[in-house]
Amino acid sequence: MNAMTLWDHQTKSVWAQPWGMSIAGELKGTIMTLLPYSLAPWSTWLAQHPNTTVVEDERGKVFLPDLIPLDYVIGVSIKTDASTFYVASLQAQGVGNDLVGDRPIVVGVNPVTRDVRVFLRDQAGTPDDESAAVPALFTFEDAGPDRIRDLETGTIWDTSRGLAVEGPLRGAPLQQVPYITSFDWAWADFFPDSEFWGESGLSDRPGVIEVTE
């Protein structure tokens, strides 16, 4: 498997990053809880969070990339199902609606800041107007940087906060979904049955069929 593993000094267990699971040692088979986060270039993050503390490695070095490779993917795994999104296609389209198994998700990316977020499309919280009808399933389209619009109600959602900011569902939150960033070949190594959405943007790599509903 082509991925760096982690060593647990307390139990002497070895952990695989893409799976978040111990593959050897006392805790073999144990799966850690993956927390939601945002993929963004360092300049984008620093502009939004100027007081950020940066962790150095044991060599005193800090890796702060400002360029996301075109064959990078956003991988989403829910239980035994997985789907994958090419960052290049997401930057071009701004938003991607897809399924992970039977769970509908939306992936939004700001084409300027390259900030990536993933949310469930079948769960939204209560809006400020509690009498407003909340659809059981949303389909989203791009509505500008950090903005997506659902076709069901016309509500505008802020992807940086996962919150409805304009329209009948104003104030309603979306449930954010954890994801993993990876090179496409590495993700396919760990999730060989994963669906791939979009194209890498690299001319010497074969294109893939875009998943549509």
Secondary structure, DSSP 4 states (H G I P E B T S, - for coil): --S-EEEETTTTEEEETTTTEEEESTTTT-BPPPPP--B--HHHHHHH-TT------TTS---------TTEEEEEEETTEEEEEEHHHHHHHSEEEEEETTEEEEEEE-TTT--EEEEEEEEE---SSTTSPPPSS--EEE-STTEEEETTT--EEETTTTEEEESTTTTPBEEE---EEEEHHHHHHH-TT-EEES----TTS---PPP--
